[in-house]
Amino acid sequence: MERFNVAEQQTAPLLLTPGPLTTSRMVKETMLVDHGTWDDEYKAVTEDVRRDLLRVGQANPQDYTTVLMQGSGSFAVEATLQTAIPSDGTVLIAINGAYGQRMATMADRIGIRHLDVDFGELNQVTLQPVLTVLAEHPEVTHFAMVHSETTTGILNPLVPIIPELTARGIVTIVDAMSSFGGVPLEIDAVGMDYLISSANKCIQGVPGFAFVIAKRAVLAQTAGRARSLSLDLYDQWRCFENNAGKWRFTSPTHTVYAFHQALHELFVEGGVRARTNRYARNEVRLRKGMASLGFEPLIAEVAQSPIITSFKYPHADFDLTAFYHALKDEGFIIYPGKVSAAASFRIGNIGEVYDGDVDRLLDVVSRYVEQPAPVR
Ligand SMILES: *Cc1c(COP(=O)(O)O)cnc(C)c1O
């Protein structure tokens, strides 16, 4: 019996989430073939992916290299922290949401000394408070921040922060998980030492691996530093380099093929610029439409990323579970809020999502808010 039901797949709900997100049908179909990890074709696909990611990030291949890492995005963040930062190092972490906080938790677990600068969940990361802490702590060797803080949808500016720290000899780590491929990033120009993202966000692949774009000269100095074997970013890199694209340990073959296809589709769409424009159009349409239905955005417009939008509950006894299920019944999956500051929920603008989808969603929301209140 044919178990793979395409018709069912086409009526599957649209994921308006920060990833995993709705992927194209071609990306899904690529996964219908099984591949061996020693195969030359698979290794060539891996090398293509490593090269294409540098292109997406506008990183010069002379200076930068890509290391793919099995697991979700957090695995690559943890691999980077524990490989990049030596036992006598100290990392300064800028925090304005759950993902910055997660890096601090990782540092605790690994046993890395860290200083946290907390900006609060509703504010962008800025340079001055970072410099103030640095002035008091000359022992800082590394700096880590999140680019698009998916907790709220805030986009943190990398410039002037990263260049300023690089100029002071500090190694910089950027979690660009939910922005890479969806927001233009010029790695060469910004000059961060490590940038981390994953397969299932703005490149529009499926979950299964993450990747780190690292400055070759910096990564080359990290041999033997990693505190664990599986998450050793240096060893992982050497395996790709020494064996023409051979992954260390079993790799998510189907995911890699799907990602290769997703990268191709990104280039066909017109590259990062075109994709950003589509996401930004979705975001503006969504934010304006929701505002007209009584849902106020949580984040000020200047700090808002095109990736995901947070909305405050329209009134104190708003029932998110009922709202979620009403939308799900109409084919849309949204996301709960993640901030403690205000009762909120999130709607993602990324993935295979277009103007018409946003319009259909707004129509469903408008019918929901106009229905008579339940009798208590
Ligand atoms: C998605 C995401 C991560 C990684 O989350 P995983 O669940 O481990 O994939 C890290 N940082 C940010 C900003 C993210 O959006």
The ligand as an ORCA input file, in Angstrom:
! r2SCAN-3c Opt
* xyz 0 1
  C      16.068     28.127     16.590
  C      17.094     28.893     17.328
  C      18.161     28.251     17.998
  C      18.352     26.767     18.037
  O      17.286     26.066     18.481
  P      17.211     24.501     18.248
  O      15.872     24.162     18.819
  O      18.336     23.879     18.970
  O      17.315     24.276     16.774
  C      19.129     29.037     18.587
  N      19.065     30.365     18.537
  C      18.068     31.021     17.916
  C      18.084     32.513     17.879
  C      17.046     30.302     17.298
  O      16.056     30.954     16.662
*
